Amino acid sequence: VRRQTLSDRARGAHKSRRASYEERKLLTKAEEQTLLDWCDHSSAMAKPMDPTSLRGRALSVKGVYPGKNWSRRFIKRH
């Protein structure tokens, strides 16, 4: 690792990959947990969510419609 990279990281000029990724995510951890609770509730009612309805729920939580691959990545993450 270059010395400049370590220096930049120590000064806060660059964030770690994980920290950078957290900022780019559509939903916060709390919002994702809310969405997971809805998924659990729907499954308990014998109406599991399909990717389209999952994206619709994300829209109602955040107010922004997720991309077409968002639901696949969300399911993979959880």
N, C-alpha and C positions, 0 to 999 in steps of 0.2 A: 504494500500500500504506500502510495506516495506521501511524502511528508506534508505537502500542501493540503492533501485531502484530510489528513488527521488534524492539521491546524484549523482548517475550515470547519470541520465537525466540532472541534472543541469551542470555537467561537460562536457556533450556532448558525453559520452561513449555509450549511447543508444539513438536511435531515436524513435520518436513516430511511431505508427503503420502506420499512414497515410504517413509520410515521408518515411518510409521503403518501403511501397507499391509503391510510386511514382518512386522509383529507380528501382523497378523490372518490371515496365510496359515496354512493347515492344516499344511503341511510346510515344514521348513527347506530351504535350498538343497541341503544334503548329502543329505537324505532324498529330495528331488525327483530328484537325480542318481542315487540308488540305484534309484528307480522307473524312470527313463529307461534305466538299464542293463538292468533286467528286461525292459522293452519291446523293447530292441534284441535281447536274447537270445531272446525269444519270436518275434520277427520272423525271426531267423536260423534258428529251428527250424520255420519255416513255420506258426506258430500265433500270428498277431497278436492282441493283446489287444483285446477289445471294451470298451465303457465300464463294464460291470458287473464284469468281471474286473480292470479298472484300479482301480476303487473298492475291490475286495476286496484288491488288493495294497497300496493306501494304508492300508487297515485294518490289515494285518499289519505295516506299517512304523510307523504312529503309534499304533495301538490305538483310533482313533476312526473311525467310519464317515463318510465324506464325504457331502455333500449330493448331490441328484440331478443338479445342473448342474456339479458339481465337475470331472468328467472332461472335459466339453466345454471348460471354461476352461483346464484343464491342457493339453489338446491344443493349444488356441489359443496358449497361452503358449510351448509348445515346438514 
